[in-house]
Amino acid sequence: MNYKTWEAEVSPEIKSGPVYKFYAYPKALFLYDLVWADCDYWQKERRGWAIVEQIIRSAGSISANIEEGFGRGFGRDYARFLKIAVGSARETQGWYWRGRKLLPPEVYPHRIALLDEIIALLVTEIGRQIRKARR
């Protein structure tokens, strides 16, 4: 699944929300759907079961913290939730590393690159929110 195909299937209710305009948010939702699909690989083997439980939580936490922070307003409070989202993204990278041997070889580099992109977007926005709070 690629991003453009995925985005065409996102419901209008989600797309019309203000949080969807923050580019890291749709990327995080896309990542979660990819993680969901990747779980099929991990569930085939007992060694992958623990990864499924952890990575679903960490990947879901990225978009969930963006949503919660966005809902609380802007500035330091929003930045705090974005920092939690960064932590969840880094945790998700770690679970991908630990589970890479049960994935097709092209999956791991794609997921890490997507997570790197999400992290960069989050870190940039954290800086913006902290600068905004200082004014």
Disulfide bonds with the S-S distance in Angstrom:
none
